[in-house]
Amino acid sequence: KFFIDTANLEQIRKAHELGVLDGVTTNPSLMAKENIRGTENATVIMLKSADVSAEVIATDFEGMVREGEALAALHPRIVVKLPCTAAGIRAVKY
């Protein structure tokens, strides 16, 4: 599968037009670069034909679970990304 790693809407549109885009992966630093904040971080880059990977910002277990559940609830094609830390691994198991 081909995922573009960006939060730039124009880059996403161009990749989608090529007909090879399976999804979008992003992270808080890419979203900040595009001035995308809050729940807007996943919904603004959503494409009906693509999965979207959205990373939590929290660094603690409770925050990751709360943000992950909120992101996952936005759309069935959201894939929640968690950091590979002890808290992140615990949140994955949760």
N, CA, C and O of each residue as an XYZ file, in Angstrom:
376
protein
N       0.835     -1.180      0.000
C       0.000      0.000      0.000
C       0.881      1.244      0.000
O       1.980      1.247      0.554
N       0.378      2.297     -0.630
C       1.099      3.557     -0.722
C       0.431      4.586      0.182
O      -0.722      4.961     -0.033
N       1.167      5.037      1.193
C       0.695      6.081      2.106
C       1.593      7.291      1.931
O       2.816      7.156      1.882
N       1.003      8.466      1.837
C       1.780      9.700      1.780
C       1.937     10.206      3.217
O       0.981     10.184      3.993
N       3.117     10.650      3.560
C       3.439     11.090      4.909
C       3.459     12.613      4.945
O       4.503     13.243      4.772
N       2.277     13.192      5.175
C       2.135     14.644      5.159
C       0.802     15.034      5.779
O      -0.064     14.186      5.996
N       0.646     16.306      6.059
C      -0.646     16.867      6.438
C      -0.999     17.998      5.477
O      -1.957     18.736      5.706
N      -0.231     18.131      4.413
C      -0.451     19.180      3.422
C      -1.557     18.748      2.466
O      -1.400     17.772      1.732
N      -2.669     19.468      2.472
C      -3.834     19.086      1.675
C      -3.545     19.044      0.180
O      -4.046     18.165     -0.521
N      -2.757     19.970     -0.308
C      -2.446     19.993     -1.740
C      -1.622     18.766     -2.135
O      -1.866     18.165     -3.181
N      -0.662     18.398     -1.313
C       0.127     17.197     -1.588
C      -0.755     15.946     -1.568
O      -0.585     15.044     -2.389
N      -1.682     15.903     -0.636
C      -2.600     14.758     -0.543
C      -3.486     14.700     -1.780
O      -3.674     13.628     -2.355
N      -4.028     15.832     -2.193
C      -4.884     15.869     -3.397
C      -4.119     15.401     -4.634
O      -4.638     14.617     -5.428
N      -2.889     15.880     -4.795
C      -2.087     15.500     -5.968
C      -1.795     14.000     -5.963
O      -1.895     13.351     -7.004
N      -1.439     13.450     -4.817
C      -1.173     12.010     -4.734
C      -2.450     11.216     -5.009
O      -2.405     10.171     -5.657
N      -3.577     11.705     -4.523
C      -4.855     11.032     -4.748
C      -5.211     11.027     -6.232
O      -5.712     10.030     -6.753
N      -4.952     12.140     -6.907
C      -5.247     12.244     -8.342
C      -4.430     11.255     -9.172
O      -4.856     10.867    -10.260
N      -3.260     10.841     -8.674
C      -2.441      9.869     -9.389
C      -3.077      8.479     -9.389
O      -2.705      7.616    -10.184
N      -4.034      8.274     -8.492
C      -4.749      7.004     -8.449
C      -4.037      5.887     -7.717
O      -4.442      4.728     -7.812
N      -2.980      6.214     -6.986
C      -2.225      5.172     -6.295
C      -2.256      5.312     -4.772
O      -1.647      4.507     -4.067
N      -2.943      6.306     -4.266
C      -2.926      6.596     -2.835
C      -3.860      5.668     -2.067
O      -5.063      5.618     -2.324
N      -3.277      4.931     -1.114
C      -4.066      4.073     -0.241
C      -4.377      4.737      1.086
O      -5.330      4.353      1.763
N      -3.584      5.729      1.467
C      -3.816      6.364      2.745
C      -2.869      7.508      3.012
O      -1.981      7.820      2.219
N      -3.090      8.121      4.157
C      -2.301      9.268      4.598
C      -1.825      8.971      6.005
O      -2.613      8.564      6.859
N      -0.549      9.171      6.249
C      -0.034      9.071      7.609
C       0.511     10.435      7.993
O       1.111     11.135      7.178
N       0.296     10.793      9.225
C       0.727     12.108      9.671
C       1.134     12.027     11.133
O       1.018     10.971     11.754
N       1.598     13.107     11.668
C       1.985     13.167     13.073
C       1.840     14.613     13.542
O       1.647     15.514     12.725
N       1.933     14.841     14.858
C       1.724     16.200     15.370
C       2.649     17.252     14.762
O       2.220     18.386     14.550
N       3.903     16.909     14.477
C       4.808     17.928     13.922
C       4.434     18.285     12.489
O       4.534     19.449     12.101
N       4.000     17.297     11.690
C       3.546     17.600     10.325
C       2.274     18.439     10.351
O       2.106     19.340      9.530
N       1.374     18.144     11.295
C       0.133     18.928     11.404
C       0.424     20.348     11.864
O      -0.184     21.297     11.368
N       1.348     20.502     12.806
C       1.702     21.838     13.278
C       2.304     22.662     12.147
O       2.051     23.862     12.036
N       3.104     22.006     11.308
C       3.709     22.687     10.150
C       2.636     23.250      9.215
O       2.841     24.281      8.573
N       1.486     22.561      9.145
C       0.382     23.008      8.289
C      -0.652     23.811      9.068
O      -1.705     24.159      8.532
N      -0.351     24.110     10.349
C      -1.232     24.879     11.226
C      -2.590     24.200     11.435
O      -3.624     24.866     11.486
N      -2.574     22.873     11.554
C      -3.787     22.092     11.815
C      -3.779     21.735     13.290
O      -2.800     21.186     13.794
N      -4.873     22.047     13.987
C      -4.941     21.853     15.437
C      -6.198     21.079     15.842
O      -7.162     21.004     15.081
N      -6.177     20.503     17.053
C      -7.337     19.868     17.670
C      -7.918     18.724     16.862
O      -7.201     18.040     16.132
N      -9.239     18.514     16.996
C      -9.884     17.415     16.281
C      -9.823     17.632     14.781
O     -10.027     16.704     13.999
N      -9.538     18.872     14.383
C      -9.357     19.190     12.978
C      -8.211     18.363     12.393
O      -8.168     18.138     11.184
N      -7.278     17.907     13.246
C      -6.085     17.210     12.769
C      -6.392     15.981     11.952
O      -5.624     15.663     11.045
N      -7.467     15.275     12.219
C      -7.793     14.094     11.425
C      -8.856     14.401     10.386
O      -8.766     13.919      9.257
N      -9.849     15.182     10.737
C     -10.966     15.391      9.824
C     -10.595     16.240      8.623
O     -11.146     16.036      7.542
N      -9.684     17.181      8.777
C      -9.348     18.069      7.666
C      -8.594     17.341      6.559
O      -8.636     17.778      5.410
N      -7.909     16.246      6.870
C      -7.163     15.525      5.844
C      -7.861     14.248      5.394
O      -7.284     13.459      4.646
N      -9.102     14.035      5.845
C      -9.822     12.809      5.509
C     -10.188     12.766      4.028
O     -10.732     13.723      3.478
N      -9.881     11.655      3.408
C     -10.327     11.379      2.047
C     -11.204     10.146      2.111
O     -10.869      9.192      2.814
N     -12.316     10.139      1.399
C     -13.210      8.993      1.452
C     -12.546      7.715      0.954
O     -12.941      6.620      1.356
N     -11.564      7.834      0.104
C     -10.936      6.656     -0.472
C      -9.620      6.281      0.196
O      -8.879      5.456     -0.337
N      -9.317      6.858      1.335
C      -8.018      6.602      1.944
C      -8.135      6.426      3.452
O      -8.978      7.050      4.096
N      -7.282      5.571      4.005
C      -7.139      5.480      5.448
C      -6.290      6.661      5.897
O      -5.437      7.145      5.154
N      -6.529      7.111      7.101
C      -5.745      8.213      7.648
C      -5.163      7.777      8.980
O      -5.886      7.351      9.881
N      -3.865      7.887      9.090
C      -3.163      7.577     10.317
C      -2.994      8.879     11.087
O      -2.412      9.837     10.578
N      -3.502      8.915     12.312
C      -3.427     10.125     13.131
C      -2.779      9.786     14.465
O      -3.208      8.856     15.148
N      -1.763     10.525     14.831
C      -1.000     10.243     16.050
C      -1.492     11.078     17.217
O      -1.803     12.260     17.069
N      -1.557     10.444     18.380
C      -1.917     11.177     19.590
C      -0.775     12.120     19.964
O       0.372     11.917     19.567
N      -1.110     13.143     20.726
C      -0.114     14.106     21.185
C       0.298     13.812     22.629
O       1.425     14.099     23.034
N      -0.622     13.241     23.395
C      -0.361     12.963     24.806
C       0.837     12.036     24.972
O       1.171     11.258     24.079
N       1.474     12.137     26.132
C       2.615     11.273     26.429
C       2.328     10.324     27.592
O       3.133      9.440     27.884
N       1.190     10.502     28.253
C       0.820      9.627     29.363
C      -0.273      8.646     28.930
O      -1.020      8.925     27.991
N      -0.369      7.507     29.605
C      -1.318      6.458     29.249
C      -2.752      6.973     29.144
O      -3.412      6.761     28.127
N      -3.233      7.642     30.177
C      -4.618      8.109     30.192
C      -4.892      9.080     29.043
O      -5.934      9.007     28.391
N      -3.957      9.976     28.807
C      -4.119     10.943     27.717
C      -4.118     10.273     26.357
O      -4.903     10.639     25.483
N      -3.245      9.294     26.169
C      -3.193      8.567     24.897
C      -4.493      7.821     24.641
O      -5.009      7.831     23.523
N      -5.022      7.176     25.669
C      -6.282      6.446     25.513
C      -7.412      7.416     25.175
O      -8.206      7.163     24.268
N      -7.480      8.520     25.903
C      -8.534      9.522     25.669
C      -8.438     10.083     24.242
O      -9.441     10.134     23.531
N      -7.241     10.503     23.822
C      -7.067     11.063     22.481
C      -7.279      9.998     21.408
O      -7.890     10.267     20.373
N      -6.775      8.792     21.653
C      -6.937      7.711     20.687
C      -8.390      7.357     20.458
O      -8.813      7.155     19.319
N      -9.153      7.281     21.527
C     -10.588      6.989     21.389
C     -11.301      8.111     20.644
O     -12.172      7.849     19.815
N     -10.936      9.363     20.933
C     -11.558     10.503     20.246
C     -11.220     10.487     18.753
O     -12.090     10.731     17.917
N      -9.968     10.202     18.422
C      -9.566     10.143     17.011
C     -10.278      8.997     16.291
O     -10.792      9.176     15.187
N     -10.306      7.830     16.914
C     -10.941      6.661     16.291
C     -12.432      6.889     16.070
O     -13.007      6.351     15.124
N     -13.054      7.673     16.925
C     -14.487      7.935     16.804
C     -14.825      8.888     15.654
O     -15.984      8.978     15.251
N     -13.826      9.598     15.122
C     -14.077     10.563     14.055
C     -14.512      9.896     12.753
O     -15.353     10.425     12.026
N     -13.932      8.733     12.467
C     -14.213      8.072     11.185
C     -13.687      6.648     11.256
O     -12.650      6.414     11.877
N     -14.377      5.678     10.634
C     -13.918      4.285     10.699
C     -12.582      4.027     10.002
O     -11.959      2.993     10.242
N     -12.139      4.929      9.160
C     -10.870      4.717      8.449
C      -9.687      5.395      9.120
O      -8.602      5.455      8.541
N      -9.877      5.909     10.334
C      -8.781      6.481     11.113
C      -7.994      5.340     11.756
O      -8.574      4.450     12.379
N      -6.682      5.374     11.602
C      -5.783      4.446     12.274
C      -5.018      5.276     13.298
O      -4.314      6.217     12.931
N      -5.148      4.939     14.567
C      -4.509      5.720     15.631
C      -3.062      5.280     15.798
O      -2.771      4.093     15.944
N      -2.161      6.253     15.773
C      -0.733      6.007     15.992
C      -0.380      6.379     17.429
O      -0.785      7.423     17.940
N       0.384      5.497     18.060
C       0.852      5.741     19.422
C       2.374      5.661     19.438
O       2.958      4.891     18.674
N       3.031      6.450     20.304
C       4.479      6.377     20.374
C       4.925      5.046     20.984
O       4.206      4.455     21.789
N       6.078      4.595     20.607
C       6.621      3.332     21.111
C       7.362      3.596     22.425
O       8.585      3.488     22.511
N       6.577      3.942     23.436
C       7.079      4.155     24.792
C       6.344      3.163     25.683
O       5.431      2.482     25.217
N       6.720      3.066     26.950
C       6.019      2.159     27.858
C       4.536      2.530     27.933
O       3.674      1.652     27.899
N       4.239      3.819     28.033
C       2.839      4.262     28.098
C       2.118      3.977     26.788
O       0.949      3.590     26.793
N       2.805      4.166     25.668
C       2.198      3.904     24.358
C       1.896      2.443     24.159
O       0.835      2.092     23.644
N       2.814      1.580     24.561
C       2.592      0.140     24.428
C       1.448     -0.302     25.333
O       0.639     -1.147     24.951
N       1.382      0.268     26.528
C       0.268     -0.027     27.441
C      -1.056      0.424     26.813
O      -2.062     -0.278     26.920
N      -1.061      1.586     26.162
C      -2.271      2.093     25.518
C      -2.685      1.195     24.348
O      -3.878      0.995     24.121
N      -1.718      0.652     23.604
C      -2.037     -0.275     22.517
C      -2.764     -1.484     23.064
O      -3.776     -1.909     22.508
N      -2.256     -2.041     24.148
C      -2.883     -3.219     24.749
C      -4.287     -2.878     25.210
O      -5.198     -3.690     25.052
N      -4.483     -1.683     25.782
C      -5.809     -1.249     26.243
C      -6.770     -1.248     25.083
O      -7.943     -0.914     25.253
